[in-house]
Amino acid sequence: MPYRAFDRIELRCPKLGGAVGFGYCRQVRDGLPCARTLLCFQRLFPVAAYFRRVLEPETFDRVFCTPDPTRLDAFLLAVRQARRSVGPAPVRVSRPESDIDRRTDRREEAGACPPVDGPEPVR
């Protein structure tokens, strides 16, 4: 039976959240099947036997026997890739005292600002 005979079978994909055909799941990862394909389609047809016929044993093991990264692992990988693409974080240098800071200090020294310990509030 040609390997495209099952491509029209559709079901709801737990990863994508919508109806997806077997043809998509069969070649979603750069021509390789989704790792969940065995679990999703096992009740519809003998999908494991199908892939054992179509794929090399090493490829079958690599796709279906190695665990997929968790959502957290995928998120952390995306963060690392984003950091690499942006470059290193800028080094924070303490800034020198600005003119505004100096003017405020002079006003306080001259008595232009009201004292912090001012008169008692009127009751």
Summary of the structure (lengths in Angstrom):
residues: 123
radius of gyration: 32.1
end to end distance: 95.1
largest distance: 95.6
contacts: 221
relative contact order: 0.08
helix: 47%
strand: 7%
